[in-house]
Amino acid sequence: MNLYRFAPLLLLLIFSSSLPAKETDLIALSKQILIGTETERLTAAEKIIKRGNTDMIPSLVLLMRIGGSHVVTQRALQELTGKTLSNWREAMVYQEAHPEIIPHPSYYDLKLWYWGGIDKDFLSLFDNPANRKNSRIRFEEITWGGVVYDGIPSLDNPTMIAAEEADYLLDTDLVFGVEINGDVRAYPLRIMGWHEMFNDVIGGVPVALAYCTLCGAGILFETKLTNEDQPLIFGSSGLLYRSNKLMFDRKTKSLWNQFTGEPVSGKLAHSDIKLKIRPTTITSWARWRTVHPATKVLSLETGHFRDYDSGVAYKDYFASPDLMFPTNADETRLQQKTIIFGVRLAGGAKAWPLDAFNKKTVINDRVGFTNIVLIGDAKTQTVRAYQRDNHTFSGGLDGLKSTESSWEITEAALVATDGRKLQRVPGHIAYWFAWDGYLGAKSDLYKTE
């Protein structure tokens, strides 16, 4: 028996006396469903069913996560939902699709006691009741990701080495390439897959790369907020929302949505802060090093012991069409783990399936109010987007042409032979389920010809 998962139940016994009577009864019923005798389980389930209130559905979904898909829990859920939900994944997808279901107040205490039994530091993220009840995302959709709080260690101001010293890298290894104010860096995915976050200063600009391996998105954010002396430093909370990592800032311990760069729970939740996205590029080490021979690259000396060999981190997950954690993925337009490149601009958002660049290296398009051009290589997941004004471009990875000029492709801009510049547009790679899950009807989808 996995005893640690039942540790929160000991807390139930200790703290339930401090709860209002009705809440105490419901927590006691939850305890009985988890560890009671068969008769106690059946009796507890019948009492919950007899209440006839859907507010206990979230608690039953949580009990499936803690104690497995016991037939008693299944029956109680079926009676309250009218659906056959045979496991936790199905129950979570149902719950996501029904935001009208409001948890009973006892749910919050039950869930925090469960998390506290895994790692008491989780509780520091929700020490204020407002952090869980007034968050910008549903507390019942936040789930444990299988690691402890801050258990995926971020790389803070990591050691960088010259390209010629990086003999551990293969030409085919993919890297996150970043250039800010002439400072050129490469962060290999084979390392970042283990850490999912770096906090660094590049070209004088404090930034954090938030890499959610589950949703396939590495997004580079500026971390210096207006009117703040110091930049925010981010880590991985160990919690997820719709199969997407929730990061936290170490100053306020607010939770942030990795995909949007917005705080969703805690002190900053309603501050209207949204981190600025900076361009980053996924490409092969060979290509990045050729274009940027003076680049610096992340050292293997990270201060942590991991297997940084090529293709090790999340190998099985990346090769599978399935998600590791449940979410209500819409596959009517694309399969849930189709790789896309997405751009968000004023007036709109749009996604391009990566395989569109197998047919066209250069795509002239529009997002919202902005005409853009995209240059892509599906093999290396490399896509860059730029403003194009009224130009129509042709060419390839080594340069573009318009009717009146040739254009050099740089990390910051397209540069014409006469010196004119068209600025880079931030965008990033992601799995379709995450892009569609957060943007949905707000986003257009490029139709491959």
C-alpha positions as CSV (number, residue, x, y, z in Angstrom):
1,M,0.0,0.0,0.0
2,N,1.2,3.5,-0.9
3,L,0.9,5.0,2.6
4,Y,2.0,8.6,1.8
5,R,-1.1,9.2,-0.3
6,F,-3.2,8.6,2.8
7,A,-1.2,10.9,5.0
8,P,-3.7,13.8,4.5
9,L,-6.4,11.6,6.1
10,L,-4.5,11.8,9.4
11,L,-4.9,15.5,9.1
12,L,-8.6,15.1,8.6
13,L,-8.8,13.4,11.9
14,I,-6.9,16.2,13.6
15,F,-8.5,19.2,12.0
16,S,-12.1,18.1,11.2
17,S,-13.2,19.1,14.7
18,S,-12.5,22.8,13.9
19,L,-14.9,22.7,10.8
20,P,-18.6,23.5,10.9
21,A,-20.7,20.5,11.6
22,K,-22.0,19.9,8.1
23,E,-18.5,20.3,6.6
24,T,-17.1,17.9,9.2
25,D,-19.7,15.3,8.2
26,L,-18.8,15.6,4.6
27,I,-15.0,15.3,5.2
28,A,-15.7,12.3,7.4
29,L,-17.8,10.7,4.6
30,S,-14.9,11.4,2.2
31,K,-12.5,9.6,4.6
32,Q,-14.8,6.6,4.8
33,I,-15.0,6.3,1.0
34,L,-11.2,6.2,0.9
35,I,-10.2,3.9,3.8
36,G,-13.4,2.6,5.4
37,T,-14.6,-0.9,5.3
38,E,-16.7,-1.9,2.4
39,T,-19.9,-1.3,4.4
40,E,-18.6,2.1,5.6
41,R,-17.8,3.0,2.0
42,L,-21.2,2.1,0.8
43,T,-22.9,3.9,3.6
44,A,-20.9,7.1,3.0
45,A,-21.6,7.0,-0.7
46,E,-25.3,6.6,-0.1
47,K,-25.4,9.6,2.2
48,I,-23.6,11.7,-0.4
49,I,-26.0,10.5,-3.1
50,K,-29.0,11.2,-0.9
51,R,-28.0,14.8,-0.5
52,G,-28.6,15.1,-4.2
53,N,-26.3,18.1,-4.5
54,T,-23.7,18.3,-7.3
55,D,-21.3,20.3,-5.0
56,M,-19.7,17.0,-3.9
57,I,-18.7,16.0,-7.5
58,P,-15.3,17.7,-7.2
59,S,-14.6,15.9,-3.9
60,L,-15.5,12.5,-5.5
61,V,-13.2,13.3,-8.5
62,L,-10.4,14.1,-6.1
63,L,-11.1,10.8,-4.2
64,M,-10.6,9.0,-7.5
65,R,-7.2,10.6,-7.8
66,I,-6.2,9.7,-4.3
67,G,-7.7,6.3,-3.9
68,G,-8.3,5.0,-7.4
69,S,-11.4,4.2,-9.3
70,H,-13.3,2.3,-6.6
71,V,-16.7,1.0,-7.6
72,V,-18.3,3.0,-4.8
73,T,-16.8,6.3,-6.0
74,Q,-17.8,5.5,-9.5
75,R,-21.4,4.8,-8.5
76,A,-21.7,8.1,-6.5
77,L,-20.4,10.0,-9.4
78,Q,-22.8,8.3,-11.8
79,E,-25.7,9.1,-9.6
80,L,-24.7,12.8,-9.3
81,T,-23.6,13.4,-12.9
82,G,-25.8,11.0,-14.8
83,K,-22.6,9.8,-16.6
84,T,-20.5,6.7,-16.3
85,L,-17.0,8.0,-15.3
86,S,-14.8,4.9,-14.9
87,N,-11.6,6.6,-13.9
88,W,-10.0,9.9,-12.8
89,R,-9.1,11.0,-16.3
90,E,-12.7,10.8,-17.5
91,A,-13.9,12.4,-14.3
92,M,-11.5,15.4,-14.7
93,V,-12.5,15.9,-18.4
94,Y,-16.2,15.9,-17.2
95,Q,-15.4,18.4,-14.5
96,E,-13.6,20.7,-16.9
97,A,-16.6,20.7,-19.2
98,H,-19.0,21.7,-16.3
99,P,-17.8,25.0,-14.8
100,E,-21.3,25.5,-13.3
101,I,-20.5,22.9,-10.7
102,I,-19.3,24.7,-7.6
103,P,-17.4,22.7,-5.0
104,H,-18.7,22.3,-1.4
105,P,-16.5,24.4,1.0
106,S,-15.1,21.2,2.5
107,Y,-13.5,20.4,-0.9
108,Y,-10.8,23.1,-0.4
109,D,-9.7,21.7,2.9
110,L,-9.7,18.1,1.7
111,K,-7.5,19.0,-1.3
112,L,-5.0,21.0,0.7
113,W,-4.7,18.2,3.2
114,Y,-4.0,15.8,0.3
115,W,-1.4,18.1,-1.1
116,G,0.1,18.7,2.3
117,G,0.6,15.0,2.8
118,I,2.7,15.0,-0.4
119,D,4.7,18.2,0.4
120,K,3.8,20.7,3.0
121,D,5.4,23.5,0.9
122,F,2.4,23.2,-1.5
123,L,0.4,24.8,1.3
124,S,2.5,28.0,1.1
125,L,0.9,28.7,-2.3
126,F,-2.6,28.7,-0.7
127,D,-2.0,30.1,2.8
128,N,-4.6,32.8,2.1
129,P,-8.1,31.4,1.5
130,A,-8.6,34.0,-1.2
131,N,-5.7,32.3,-3.1
132,R,-7.9,29.3,-3.8
133,K,-11.4,30.7,-3.8
134,N,-10.8,33.9,-5.8
135,S,-8.2,32.6,-8.2
136,R,-8.6,33.3,-12.0
137,I,-8.7,29.5,-12.7
138,R,-10.9,26.9,-11.1
139,F,-9.2,25.4,-8.0
140,E,-10.8,22.0,-8.7
141,E,-8.9,21.9,-12.1
142,I,-5.5,22.4,-10.5
143,T,-3.9,19.0,-10.1
144,W,-0.7,17.6,-8.7
145,G,1.8,16.9,-11.5
146,G,3.7,14.1,-9.8
147,V,6.6,16.1,-8.3
148,V,7.1,18.0,-5.1
149,Y,7.0,21.8,-4.9
150,D,9.9,23.3,-6.8
151,G,10.9,19.7,-7.5
152,I,11.9,20.5,-11.1
153,P,14.8,22.8,-10.4
154,S,15.1,26.0,-12.4
155,L,18.4,27.0,-13.8
156,D,19.2,30.5,-12.4
157,N,21.9,32.5,-14.2
158,P,23.4,29.2,-15.5
159,T,26.9,28.7,-16.6
160,M,27.4,29.4,-20.4
161,I,30.3,28.2,-22.5
162,A,31.7,29.0,-25.9
163,A,30.3,27.0,-28.9
164,E,33.6,25.2,-29.5
165,E,33.6,24.0,-25.9
166,A,30.2,22.3,-26.3
167,D,31.5,19.0,-27.4
168,Y,28.7,17.2,-25.7
169,L,26.2,18.4,-28.3
170,L,25.2,16.6,-31.5
171,D,24.6,18.6,-34.7
172,T,21.0,17.3,-34.7
173,D,20.3,18.3,-31.1
174,L,17.6,21.0,-30.8
175,V,18.2,24.2,-29.0
176,F,16.3,27.2,-27.9
177,G,18.1,30.1,-29.6
178,V,17.9,33.6,-28.2
179,E,19.5,36.9,-29.3
180,I,18.9,40.1,-27.4
181,N,21.0,43.3,-28.0
182,G,23.7,41.2,-29.7
183,D,24.0,38.7,-26.8
184,V,23.5,35.3,-28.4
185,R,22.6,32.2,-26.4
186,A,21.7,28.6,-27.0
187,Y,19.8,26.4,-24.4
188,P,19.6,22.8,-25.5
189,L,16.3,21.1,-25.1
190,R,18.0,17.9,-23.9
191,I,19.0,19.9,-20.8
192,M,15.9,22.2,-20.5
193,G,13.6,19.1,-20.6
194,W,14.9,18.3,-17.1
195,H,14.6,21.8,-15.7
196,E,11.7,23.5,-17.7
197,M,12.8,26.9,-16.5
198,F,15.7,29.3,-16.7
199,N,16.1,32.7,-15.2
200,D,18.8,34.7,-16.8
201,V,19.9,38.1,-18.1
202,I,20.5,38.3,-21.8
203,G,21.7,41.4,-23.5
204,G,20.9,43.3,-20.3
205,V,17.3,42.1,-20.2
206,P,16.1,39.9,-17.4
207,V,14.2,36.9,-18.9
208,A,12.8,33.5,-18.0
209,L,12.2,30.7,-20.4
210,A,9.2,28.7,-19.3
211,Y,9.3,25.3,-21.0
212,C,6.2,23.2,-20.5
213,T,7.2,19.7,-21.7
214,L,3.6,18.5,-21.4
215,C,2.3,21.1,-23.8
216,G,5.4,21.3,-25.9
217,A,5.8,25.1,-25.5
218,G,8.9,27.0,-24.6
219,I,8.0,30.7,-24.1
220,L,10.5,33.5,-23.3
221,F,9.2,36.1,-21.0
222,E,10.6,39.4,-19.8
223,T,10.6,39.3,-16.0
224,K,11.2,42.9,-15.0
225,L,7.9,44.5,-14.1
226,T,7.2,48.2,-14.3
227,N,8.0,50.1,-11.0
228,E,9.9,47.1,-9.6
229,D,13.6,47.2,-8.7
230,Q,14.3,43.6,-9.2
231,P,13.0,41.1,-11.8
232,L,10.8,38.2,-10.8
233,I,12.5,34.8,-10.4
234,F,10.3,31.9,-11.5
235,G,10.2,28.2,-10.6
236,S,7.9,25.2,-11.3
237,S,5.3,24.7,-8.7
238,G,4.7,21.0,-9.3
239,L,1.0,21.7,-10.0
240,L,-0.8,21.7,-13.3
241,Y,-3.8,23.2,-14.9
242,R,-5.2,21.5,-18.0
243,S,-2.0,19.6,-18.6
244,N,0.0,22.8,-18.5
245,K,2.6,23.7,-15.8
246,L,1.8,26.4,-13.3
247,M,4.9,28.3,-12.5
248,F,5.4,30.5,-9.4
249,D,7.4,33.6,-8.6
250,R,9.6,33.4,-5.6
251,K,8.8,36.9,-4.3
252,T,5.1,36.6,-3.8
253,K,4.5,32.9,-4.4
254,S,1.7,33.7,-6.8
255,L,0.9,31.0,-9.3
256,W,1.3,31.9,-13.0
257,N,-0.1,30.3,-16.2
258,Q,3.0,29.3,-18.2
259,F,1.1,29.6,-21.5
260,T,-0.2,33.1,-21.0
261,G,2.4,34.7,-18.7
262,E,-0.4,35.9,-16.4
263,P,-0.7,35.3,-12.6
264,V,-3.8,33.2,-11.8
265,S,-3.6,32.8,-8.0
266,G,-2.1,34.5,-5.0
267,K,-1.1,38.1,-4.3
268,L,-0.8,39.1,-8.0
269,A,-3.8,37.2,-9.4
270,H,-5.9,40.3,-10.0
271,S,-3.0,42.7,-10.8
272,D,-3.6,42.8,-14.6
273,I,0.1,41.9,-15.1
274,K,1.0,40.1,-18.3
275,L,4.6,39.3,-19.0
276,K,5.9,40.4,-22.3
277,I,6.9,37.6,-24.7
278,R,10.3,37.8,-26.4
279,P,11.1,35.9,-29.6
280,T,12.9,32.6,-29.3
281,T,13.8,30.0,-31.9
282,I,13.9,26.2,-31.8
283,T,16.5,25.0,-34.3
284,S,19.3,22.4,-34.6
285,W,22.6,23.0,-32.9
286,A,24.4,22.8,-36.3
287,R,22.2,25.5,-37.8
288,W,22.3,27.8,-34.8
289,R,26.1,27.5,-34.5
290,T,26.6,28.1,-38.3
291,V,24.5,31.3,-38.3
292,H,25.8,32.4,-34.9
293,P,29.4,31.1,-34.5
294,A,30.0,33.4,-31.5
295,T,27.0,32.0,-29.6
296,K,27.3,30.9,-26.0
297,V,25.7,27.7,-25.0
298,L,24.5,26.1,-21.7
299,S,27.1,24.1,-19.9
300,L,26.5,20.5,-18.7
301,E,27.7,21.8,-15.3
302,T,24.2,22.8,-14.1
303,G,24.7,21.9,-10.4
304,H,22.3,19.0,-10.8
305,F,22.7,15.3,-11.7
306,R,20.5,14.3,-14.6
307,D,20.9,12.2,-17.7
308,Y,21.4,14.9,-20.2
309,D,21.9,12.6,-23.2
310,S,20.0,13.3,-26.4
311,G,16.4,12.4,-26.5
312,V,16.2,11.1,-22.9
313,A,13.9,13.6,-21.2
314,Y,10.3,12.8,-21.8
315,K,11.2,10.4,-24.6
316,D,8.1,8.3,-24.3
317,Y,5.7,11.2,-23.9
318,F,7.0,13.0,-27.0
319,A,6.7,9.8,-29.0
320,S,3.1,9.1,-27.9
321,P,-0.1,10.6,-29.3
322,D,-1.6,10.6,-25.7
323,L,-1.5,13.2,-23.0
324,M,0.0,12.4,-19.6
325,F,-2.6,14.4,-17.7
326,P,-6.3,14.8,-18.6
327,T,-7.8,17.8,-20.3
328,N,-10.7,18.4,-22.6
329,A,-8.9,18.5,-25.9
330,D,-10.8,19.5,-29.0
331,E,-9.6,17.3,-31.9
332,T,-12.2,18.4,-34.5
333,R,-9.6,20.6,-36.2
334,L,-6.3,18.9,-35.4
335,Q,-5.1,16.0,-33.3
336,Q,-4.3,16.9,-29.7
337,K,-0.5,16.6,-30.0
338,T,-0.1,18.1,-33.5
339,I,2.8,20.5,-33.3
340,I,1.8,24.1,-34.2
341,F,3.5,27.5,-34.3
342,G,1.4,30.2,-32.8
343,V,1.4,34.0,-32.9
344,R,-0.6,36.3,-30.7
345,L,-0.9,40.0,-31.7
346,A,-3.3,42.9,-31.3
347,G,-6.6,42.0,-32.8
348,G,-6.1,38.2,-33.1
349,A,-4.1,35.0,-32.9
350,K,-3.3,32.3,-35.4
351,A,-1.7,28.8,-35.4
352,W,0.1,27.1,-38.3
353,P,0.5,23.3,-38.2
354,L,4.2,22.6,-38.4
355,D,3.8,20.4,-41.4
356,A,2.6,23.4,-43.4
357,F,6.3,24.3,-43.8
358,N,7.0,21.0,-45.5
359,K,5.1,22.4,-48.5
360,K,6.1,26.1,-48.1
361,T,9.2,27.4,-46.4
362,V,7.8,30.9,-46.7
363,I,4.2,31.8,-45.8
364,N,2.8,35.3,-46.3
365,D,-0.2,35.7,-43.9
366,R,-2.0,38.1,-41.5
367,V,-2.8,38.0,-37.8
368,G,-5.3,40.4,-36.5
369,F,-4.3,43.8,-37.9
370,T,-0.8,42.8,-38.8
371,N,0.6,41.4,-42.1
372,I,3.3,38.9,-41.2
373,V,5.7,36.5,-43.0
374,L,6.8,33.2,-41.6
375,I,9.9,31.2,-42.5
376,G,9.9,27.6,-41.3
377,D,11.6,24.3,-41.3
378,A,9.4,21.5,-40.0
379,K,12.3,19.1,-39.5
380,T,13.9,21.2,-36.8
381,Q,10.7,22.8,-35.5
382,T,12.2,26.2,-36.7
383,V,9.8,29.0,-37.4
384,R,10.4,32.7,-37.3
385,A,7.7,35.4,-37.9
386,Y,8.2,39.0,-38.9
387,Q,6.1,42.0,-39.8
388,R,5.9,42.3,-43.6
389,D,3.9,45.5,-44.1
390,N,2.6,45.3,-47.7
391,H,5.5,43.2,-49.0
392,T,5.0,39.7,-50.4
393,F,8.1,37.5,-49.8
394,S,9.6,34.5,-51.4
395,G,12.9,32.7,-50.7
396,G,14.0,30.3,-47.9
397,L,15.9,29.9,-44.7
398,D,18.9,31.8,-45.9
399,G,17.2,34.9,-47.1
400,L,14.0,36.5,-48.5
401,K,13.2,38.5,-51.6
402,S,10.4,41.0,-52.2
403,T,9.6,42.7,-55.5
404,E,12.0,45.5,-54.8
405,S,14.8,44.1,-52.5
406,S,16.6,41.2,-51.0
407,W,16.3,40.8,-47.2
408,E,18.6,39.2,-44.6
409,I,17.0,37.1,-41.9
410,T,18.3,38.1,-38.4
411,E,17.0,37.2,-35.0
412,A,15.7,40.7,-34.4
413,A,14.4,41.7,-37.9
414,L,14.4,41.3,-41.6
415,V,17.0,43.7,-43.0
416,A,16.8,45.0,-46.6
417,T,19.8,45.8,-48.7
418,D,19.0,49.5,-48.3
419,G,18.9,49.2,-44.5
420,R,15.1,49.1,-44.0
421,K,14.0,46.8,-41.2
422,L,10.9,44.7,-40.5
423,Q,10.7,43.7,-36.8
424,R,10.5,40.1,-35.5
425,V,7.1,39.0,-34.1
426,P,7.1,36.8,-31.0
427,G,5.7,33.3,-31.5
428,H,6.3,29.8,-30.2
429,I,5.9,26.1,-30.9
430,A,3.2,24.2,-28.9
431,Y,1.0,21.2,-29.0
432,W,-2.4,21.9,-30.5
433,F,-4.4,20.9,-27.4
434,A,-2.7,23.7,-25.3
435,W,-3.1,26.4,-27.9
436,D,-6.7,25.5,-28.6
437,G,-7.4,25.1,-24.9
438,Y,-6.3,28.6,-24.0
439,L,-7.2,30.5,-27.1
440,G,-9.9,28.4,-28.7
441,A,-12.3,30.5,-30.8
442,K,-10.0,33.5,-30.4
443,S,-7.5,31.9,-32.7
444,D,-7.6,31.3,-36.4
445,L,-6.0,28.2,-37.9
446,Y,-4.0,28.2,-41.1
447,K,-5.4,25.9,-43.7
448,T,-2.7,23.8,-45.4
449,E,-3.2,23.9,-49.1
